[in-house]
């Protein structure tokens, strides 16, 4: 794939089924987009402190912090958004009411508003993302070249991004309605791309396909599908075909094991190897079938490999380089 | 220190156990485990009802669930003397039913058509958890119910702890002081406000009105009044369910995958259960790499593969199968190491490990297979 992916996109929203590694992909994407002296912001909104764990830094406060430098002198900044603080921000920006905000917090009103009032929490979180995207630096340019949002999982993403339609049903006029409309002017525009992270397994792929249809139905801009934790097939096509028909040449394997002076029962070892080879072939077949389903979606599909040692900062550079190779600039 | 094996069958067969709650972070196979446990219990003679929250389509089909109708349906194809009912939670429907059951028709209509109620019942972040608990309470209380064991799946929330906290949060919100103050004008009395009212309550509601829109406040107010006069506090209902979860006939099964995040969540949950005095059955670790560890070490496998490759211009099949074996051994080793962190911190918590399956479950036979694997517990 040599086409440049997502030029002009300022807000990358990364979602995915639980356990697919969406935080890792979001971080790798922020790293990729920060190459060559650019500056990106990686945001999380679920209070999990996943970014701090990944970059091995102390828990992030509600404050933008630099967490890594990117190849070529760029910078990755990070922000863990807390809905209560976002509400206080909001009060200050729109009403100049920070002090009143503190009083409200003491009374439990902030907790009320952020955890209870339907959708308000999501309004605040998406609102914060848009504030950062629209923010200018001192020279009048964009404060960040790109913002990457580690968003809620696939099952909730459309509702999360589209929250202002619910808000509109409840608040027909007033500042909250105006604000929600402003947010949607960023989120539902070509400046945003919503990406879904998946594994090559049936359930997450199905959720991804459903998620994309849902996003498209809500007229939200779909970016790409990131297939995470892929493993290269160790057997070639012909061997896998044999394995699937239970026709791996067990006698040859026994001979080769004996030739390699393996200790133990060569027959027993050969039987295990054949069984594992068959298992592997079945898995690869299933993965290829799932990949074909994703390819038929007509959105860019990117792949990132499984890294056996778990993910740390050095792996993120590796993943970022792989994304660059696949056209993410 | 040794980790006891989780004996699934003795748990399922124990007639004093009447509720099994499967919990854990998203993507660990919680729903599938719940369904497999329910099927196994039924085929071992129990009369079981399984409450699933958001099953994958094919899993739902495997249990004969084709539509979301919020009622337990008998699952055909069960062998043995037991029986299995299955249902998918419809959270809005459950909420509506609570209202309809406790209010006279006019009042119920008033609540159901309230815009705030509609938003709350379909989109509030804790409603699904609350309604799962509500449904569990209903299934448990149902008279002449054909089941003696209820298996509950929990909502796919960010953190497994949400499941415990959300009902209390929603209950205390609907029942709480703040909302009473907020809706005091609608109740026609400022009783209990005292100094607070003097401190400028009007300004305060004015600010909230500005943020939320005045209409929202009015809707909230009329909703709370309507709901408050029809049935006793939500908090009380939440408390009752909480007590049910502490009952000795309940067992929690914490489900995880052998990955750092999932096991960390499992750890939090186990600690929380202890704090809350809730009975833990054990930990189920799904998706474990299956491999025969008795043949050779990973290093030996790689070394043998190299010897074969040196003798041969092209890498022979056997060498690649040995490499594959080494990869599996190393993956198993990594997972073992991660799981040990959990068992080290929680000695005494019984653990069952279930190997990763190549394909998802499509039918009862697939669920049976998972049930067998669960019962074998410590895999080879």
Interface residues (C-beta under 8 A of the other chain):
Chain A: X17 X18 X19 X20 X46 X47 X48 X50 X90 X91 X95 X97 X100 X103 X104 X107 X108 X109 X112 X113 X115 X116 X117 X118 X119 X120 X121 X152 X153 X155 X159 X166 X169 X170 X171 X172 X173 X174 X175 X176 X177 X201 X202 X203 X204 X206 X207 X234 X235 X239 X248 X249 X252 X253 X256 X257 X259 X260 X261 X262 X263 X264 X268 X269 X272 X273 X274 X276 X277 X279 X280 X282 X283 X286 X308 X309 X310
Chain B: X25 X26 X27 X28 X54 X56 X57 X58 X115 X116 X119 X120 X123 X124 X125 X126 X156 X158 X159 X169 X170 X173 X176 X177 X178 X179 X204 X207 X208 X210 X211 X212 X213 X214 X215 X216 X219 X257 X259 X260 X261 X262 X290 X291 X292 X295 X296 X300 X304 X307 X308 X311 X316 X317 X318 X319 X320 X321 X322 X323 X324 X325 X327 X328 X330 X331 X334 X358 X359 X360
